[in-house]
């Protein structure tokens, strides 16, 4: 179906004077321009939806995996009260209910239930990794036609599952065991710093593995470092919430509150992680400063705006024999802007 006639040219109007001054100030100061550019790109990428998908599959995978984890721990830790209490005092331990504070009795779980838990947990875990790949490729403006095929995509997801699903919890477990063994203020500080470095390395590796875009260790380091700190803080908050608040709630709504709290925690964690990845892209591609016009009116006003808006249509390319071209047009100035000139 064709339409006749030419489209009306876009009209540009100036920002009010206070906003123009604010815009000039933020563009001239990186400590304001960079966070604003990250916030803008997060919205342009509709990254909130990507975070929701990641958190959904993470929530779906955690309960069958906890069944397997609880069964394993109930046999391994039977009679080891001190180590059991250390694990029960964590956020994950609060969900396990694998025993009392005195002893831990082995759980009687059938092999079929364990196999089901492993299969469902693995499937949902791979879905988390798949969603993370989609999110990172979108963030890095990778055209759909250039993204990984089925088997490379699956291999990347398995790597991500090992890095995040096993690497980070293993670092946390080793950190707790080392802290308990050494039990000194200086050692605790050194252990905390070592854990932060290891977590940063694992997250940086995950960021690089989750996208086919060309990245460097230095390019992903800022977001990975912030993500590692944020993850540690959120884990501490989750532990406090679960062990001191939700577990003390009344029985008629305590379990419901724990489930809702866990879902919200996953969503918040996914959002923070994607924000950190967006920071890496903004810094690597120099997508700052963004103009306030781009935020308030979806109008490219700076060179960074032009670069950012030029990437968005190109990442939708889905066929190798099709090309997407982007052209910047100059909007007509309205009477108020003409008068200012």
N, C-alpha and C positions, 0 to 999 in steps of 0.2 A: 504494500500500500504506500503510495507516494503522497506527499503533501505539497501544495504549491505555496509560493511566497517565500520570502526570506525571513529568517529569524531576527528578532529584535536584538541589536547589539547590547552587550552588557553595559550597565551604567555604574561608574565608580563615584563614590562620594567620600569626602574626607572624614576622618574621625573627629569627634569633639576635641577641643584644645587640651583639656586635661588628659584624655586618653592618648593624644599624640605625644605629649611630654612623657607619660608613663611608658609608652611604646619605645620611644627613643632611649629612655633610661635603661629599660630591660635589655634592649638590643646591644647596648654598650657595656653590659656587665654579664660576664659568663655565668656567675653564680645564680643569676636569675634567668638568663636566656636558655641555658642548657636544660634545667628542670622544666621550663615552659615548653621547650621543643619536645622533650620526652613525653610530657603530658599530651601535647597535641598529636604526636605520632601514635601514641597508645589509642587515642580516640579515632584517628584516621584508619588504623588497622582493625578497628572493632575488636581490640584485644580482650575486652571483657568477656566476649562470647568464647574466645579461645580458652581463656582461663576457666570459664564455667565448664567447658567440655573436659578439660584436663582434671579438674577437681571431681567431676562426676565419676570418671573411670577410676580415679584414685580411691574415692570413697567405696566404689563397688568392689575393688580388689582387697581392701584392708581386712574385711571380716573373714573371708575364707583363709587368708594368709595367717590371721591371728589364731585360727583353729589349729593350723599346722604348727605355728610357733609355740602356742600354749602346750600342745601335746609333747613337742620336743623338749621344752623346758621342764615340764612336769616330771619327765623321766631323768633328765640330766641333772636337775637341781634337787632332786629328792634327798633330803637330809642336809643340804648345804644352806643353812638358814641365812647366813650373812649375805651371800651372793644373791640369794633369792629376794631378800629384802631390798637390795640395791636395785634390782630390776623392777620389782613391784612399785618402787617409788618413782619410776619414770612415767611419762605420759602413756607409752604403749603398755607398760605393766598394769596401769589402772584399768585397762580393758580386758586383761587376761583372766583375772579371777582364778589363778592357778593354785591358790592355796592360802593358808592363813599366814600370820606373821611368825608362826613357830615352826611349822613343818609344811612341806609340799608333797602331796600324795600324787602318784602318777595318774593321769587321766585315762579313762577307758574309752577310747575312740576307735571305731571300726576302721579297717583299711579302706573300705569304700568311701567313707566320709573323708578320710585324709586325702585319698586320690582325687575326690571331687574338689576339695579345697585347693589342692595344688593346681588342678586344671583351670578352675575358675579364676584363681588368683593370678596364674600366668597369663591367661587370656586378657583379663582386665589390666594387668600390668603392661602388657604389650600395647593395649589400647591407649594407656597413658602415654607411652613412648611415641606411639603413632601421632597422637594429638599434639604432643610437644614438637615433633618434627614439622607438622603442618603449621604450627604457630611460629616456629623459628624461621621457616622458609618464607612465610608471609611477612614477618618482621624484617627480614633481610632482602625483601623485594625480589625473590627468586621467581622467574616466570614458571608457570605450572608445567610448561613443556620441557623445562630443564631440570625438574626435580627427579629424585631417584626413582628407578623402576621398582618392581615388586620385590625382587630378591635383595637388591642393595638396601631398599627401604626397610625390609624385615631385619636384615643384618644390623643396620643402624639402631633399630628399636631394641634388639637384643643387647647390644652394647650399652645403650642408655639404661636399660633395665638392670644390668649388672652394676653400672657406675652408681646410679642413684638408689636403686632398690637394695643393693648389697653393700656398696662402698661406703655411703654415708652412715647407715646404721652400724656398720662394722667399726668405723672411726669413733662413733659415739660410745659403743660398747668398750672398745680399747681405752678410750679416755676415762670412762668410769672405773675400769679395772685398775688403770695406772694411778688414778687419784686415790683409790682405796688402798693400794699397795704402798705408795710413798707417804701419803698423809702428812704433808708439810706445806706451808704457805708458799714458799719459793717454788717447790715442785709443782704445786697446783697452777701457778701462773705460767710456768714453762709448758706444762701439759696443755693448758688452755690455748696458748699461742701456737703450739704444734698442731693441735686439732684444728684451729682456725686456718692455718696454712694448708693442711691436708684437705679440709673441706673446700677451700678456695680452688685448689688444684682439681679436685673431682668435679666441681661445678663448672669450672672453665673447660675441662675436657668434655663435659656434657653439652655445653653451649656449642662447642666446635663440632661435635659429633651430630648434633641435632639438625644441622643445616648443610646443604651442599654448597653454599656460598663460600668463597675463599675468605678464611679468617686467620688471624694470627693469635698467638698466646697473649701478646701485648694488647691486641684489640679487644679481647674478651675479659681481660683482667679486671678492669674497673667494676663492671657489673657482677662478675663472679665474687669479688671481694665483698661487695655490699650485700650480695645474696647470702654469702656464708655468715656474715654477721647477723643479718635479718633472720635467717633460719635458726641460728643459735638462740636469739632472743625469743622467737616465736615458740621454739621448743620448750624453753624455760617457762614461758607464760602458759603453754598448754599443760605442762606438768603441774604447775601451781593450780590451774583451774580444775584439772581433773582430780588431783589428789586431795585438794583442800576444800573445793566448792561443790563440784558435781557429786563426788562420792559421798558427801555428807548430806545430800539432798534427800527429801522424803522418797520412799520407795515407789510411790505412785507416779512420780514424774522424773525421778533421777536418771533412769536409763534413757528416757526420751531426750532429756537435756544433754546427756552425753553424746547421743547420736547426732543431734542438731549441732552441738558444739564441734564435733569432729568434722562434719560437712562444711561448716563455716570456716574452720581452721584450714582445711584443704583448699577452699576457694581463695582465702586470703593469701595462703602460701603460693598458690599458682599466680595470683595477680602480682605479688611482690617479685616473683621470679621473672615474669614477663616484663615488668617495668625495668628490671635490671638488664635484661636482654635489649630492650629498647634503648637504654642508655648507651650500650655498646655500639649500636647501629648509629645513633645520633652523633656520637663522637667519631666513629670510623668514617662515616660518609659526610661528616661536617654539615649536618642538617640543622644548623642553628646559626644565627638567631632567626626565629620565626616571628613574623609580624602579627600584631593583634588583629589586623584585618583578616588574616587567615583563620583565626580562631572565631571571630565574631561574625564574619561574612563569607567565609570560604573563598577568599580572594588572595591569590599569590601576590605578596607585597615585597618580599625580599628574595635574594638569590637562593637562599635555603628553601623558601617556599616553592620556588620554581623547580628545584631539584627534587624535592619530596613529591610534589604533585605529578611530576613527569614519570616517577617510578610506578605509581599506583596502577595506571592502565596497562603498563607493559608487563606487570607480573601476572596478568590474567591471560596471557598468550597461551593457547592450548594446542596449537598445531604448528609443526615445524615449517610449513610452507605459508604461514600467515605472519605478517608483521604488524606491529602496533606503532603508530606515529602520534606524537603529541606536539601540538603547536600552541604557543602562547599568543594570545590576542590582547590588544590594548583596548580596554574598555573606554567608552566615551565619558568624559567628565561632566558632571551635572552643573547646573548654573552656579551653585554655591562654590564649587571648586574652581570654576572658571573665574569667579569674582575674586577669589583669593590669589589667583595668578595675576 
